[in-house]
Amino acid sequence: MAEADGPVSRALRLLPIILTVWILGTFAWRLIQPDDPTIRSQLVNREVPAFDLPAAVPGATGLKSADLATGRPRLLNLFASWCVPCVAEAPVLAEIHRRGVEIDGIAIRDTPGAVGAFLGRHGNPYSRIGSDPTSRAQLALGSAGVPETFVIDGKGVMRLQHVGPIYESDIPAILEALEKAR
Amino acid sequence: MIAEAGLAALWLAAALSLLGLFLSIAHVRGTLEADKAVRALAIVQGLLCLFAFAMLLLVFARTDLSVALVAENSHSAKPLIYKVAGAWGNHEGSMLLWVTVLGLSGAALAALSHRLPSRTLIAALGAQAALALGFHAFLLFASNPFARLNPPAPEGRGLNPLLQDPGLAFHPPTLYLGYVGLSVAFSLAVGALLGGEVNRQLARAMRPWVLGAWIFLTLGITAGSYWAYYELGWGGWWFWDPVENASLMPWLAATALLHSVAVLAARNALKAWTMMLAVIAFSMSMIGTFLVRSGILTSVHAFAVDPLRGSFILGLLAVYVTAAFLLFAVRAPTLREGAPFEPVSREAAIVANNLLLTVILGVVFIGTLYPLLAEATTGEKLSVGAPYFNAVAGPLAILLGILLAVGPLLSWRREGRPVLRRLALPGLFAATALAITFFAIPQSGLLPKFGLALAAGLIPATIIPLIGRNPLRTPLATWGMAIAHLGAAVAVAGMAADSAFTTEKLTAAKPGETVEVGPWLVEFTGVTPAVGPNWTAVEAELRATRGSGVHVLKPQTRFFTNPPTETNEAAIDTLLSGQLYTVVGRSDAEGRWQLRLWWKPLVTLIWFGGGLIGLGGLLALAGHARRAWRRRMAQ
């Protein structure tokens, strides 16, 4: 609204254009680079929330959050018998287990019979398997789907969240994270 | 044939806007006398758009499944009103509605403006034609609503059940009339900057257009808020969702413009600022359209994401907005402002009003885009929600409310009367109300307390300017102003009451159990199945009482088959003292049903206030129109 016509006011007059170009540039950036819809857990680098789950299959051991703080880093794998990518992931988990990594599992929205059949068919790399029929523990962990895998350090602190199945090619990264969590 | 006729009309309209653009350029440069031709072209172009839109309504009403858009968004087994309203319940149809309103705005400008200098008007019509041309290209090349499907689909895919509601018939067209109606203010500003005639005459010509668009925006937002409130079953009336903000931002800009254009009309001042606001207001409409249509922001309004369409609108946005700002940067220094304002005068109050509205606009704009800007610069993902908006925009809105009490009491140029004395009564009301809230509702936040106090003071303050005047002699515009301001006070009362007094109960109940919410005892008697034209439902019966009389509410969970979707139909009992809002959810294994109950005292005031604001606008518009008509008759 000022009447001055010096260099400052000229810069002011161009300000809307500069702002516009900046904002439009951001819009264009987003259009070119679509949103990554992966939901990241807010708990990475924080202690795993408290849960206490019964065993997912008769004869197995249940899982509570205190079990994760054993002094040694381990994996926490969320899976389900009804989940097809979990089938694809099973041999990779078995391979990681063979290399001496301890893995705990949580069966999401599953039944003992179905989990038993799944483990019978695809092998059982898990030390303990908790059952989470209502996804309560899953949501508390900040996970939005199956399979998902967390690297938990010896103190029970979440160090890495891996969304989706672990492929052969992901093994080095997972092992490295476990090494770092030591 | 119907679809082809519609498509042909669109192409023809696009060709006419191109012709209109060239002729108006020639006219403004003085190489050709084309005043009448440009006006005629604008009118015919608008009518052709209207014709195309009518053809779209027709193919939807007949459920012509050989039209791809109908097959994708409609279904033969759907009530006729939703077949017709479904025409704009999708991307292509809604963009055609957009273009139609744009065309009709241009036509109305050409037909109704008599008092503007020819150069300004023709330049404005040229700007309008340029806008129309771009959006026509968008329709024809990236969003053809009339594309055929060969072979025709055996049945349509149906309309999203959330949209199968009378709200769809009213909310989008109203909002679009507001959004796109602002294009006239934009074009007039461009025309006046090109013609170099920014003066009172321009302000008087621009004012009815701003007022009209603003009325539609107000009513559209109010209706949309109520629609979301009862249809989503979440019990809230505003979520600071990006799409809601996309409609609020043009409204804030238009509200500021409405007031600054009044200063321009009365005092021949705020020239550059008013032109700037006119450009910003419609730019906000276009940005809103882009945000909604490109889907780049996460929103509950799930629209399809399409990068091509997004890029197209972004391109249009970039051209129009930067061109207008460039024109402004070049021409603004040539505008001569009048004498500075007295600090205590109506125009000074309006300047403060404009500043506050602009800051609120900035707050909403930054909050809406911040997640995007943050991710672009730091890669960090975050979301901005109600806590930010309420905390930052809320206090500013309270300040604006205080100004609203003072402004109308001041006269133009210089206030000689003792203003403070006239404000004593409202001030007393507000202070008393504030004191009461601290005792009565200590648990509520500061903002609801100040909101209630503000409303208590504002309601008498808005009436004071009418006191002592002969009601029949008082100009309609003054009545309109008082009623619109009263509406704002009433809406603030509703908003504050809703956040201060609402009680909520989320529970699972077996049939026969009684639940308590606020002063109500609600008995859950059981569930029964219910059937509608294209849905089945589980219907709960709730018998609510607070002392005397029983209110029966029947919330439903509806299951639609085309497409298969489940929706919650809230049952709402509206009383003078507030609303009882009930939602039924799922049942568990033990036969308990999820019930969500709210008692919301005075919540209806929010939308009643919104309606009053719109009514005030209508009265003011009628007043201006009558005065303009009389002046024409007198000549």
Boltz contact constraints between the chains, C-beta under 6 A:
constraints:
  - contact:
      token1: [A, 1]
      token2: [B, 273]
      max_distance: 6.0
  - contact:
      token1: [A, 5]
      token2: [B, 333]
      max_distance: 6.0
  - contact:
      token1: [A, 13]
      token2: [B, 329]
      max_distance: 6.0
  - contact:
      token1: [A, 13]
      token2: [B, 332]
      max_distance: 6.0
  - contact:
      token1: [A, 14]
      token2: [B, 329]
      max_distance: 6.0
  - contact:
      token1: [A, 16]
      token2: [B, 325]
      max_distance: 6.0
  - contact:
      token1: [A, 17]
      token2: [B, 322]
      max_distance: 6.0
  - contact:
      token1: [A, 17]
      token2: [B, 325]
      max_distance: 6.0
  - contact:
      token1: [A, 20]
      token2: [B, 321]
      max_distance: 6.0
  - contact:
      token1: [A, 20]
      token2: [B, 322]
      max_distance: 6.0
  - contact:
      token1: [A, 24]
      token2: [B, 318]
      max_distance: 6.0
  - contact:
      token1: [A, 26]
      token2: [B, 372]
      max_distance: 6.0
  - contact:
      token1: [A, 26]
      token2: [B, 373]
      max_distance: 6.0
  - contact:
      token1: [A, 26]
      token2: [B, 376]
      max_distance: 6.0
  - contact:
      token1: [A, 27]
      token2: [B, 314]
      max_distance: 6.0
  - contact:
      token1: [A, 29]
      token2: [B, 376]
      max_distance: 6.0
  - contact:
      token1: [A, 30]
      token2: [B, 296]
      max_distance: 6.0
  - contact:
      token1: [A, 30]
      token2: [B, 372]
      max_distance: 6.0
  - contact:
      token1: [A, 31]
      token2: [B, 307]
      max_distance: 6.0
  - contact:
      token1: [A, 31]
      token2: [B, 310]
      max_distance: 6.0
  - contact:
      token1: [A, 31]
      token2: [B, 311]
      max_distance: 6.0
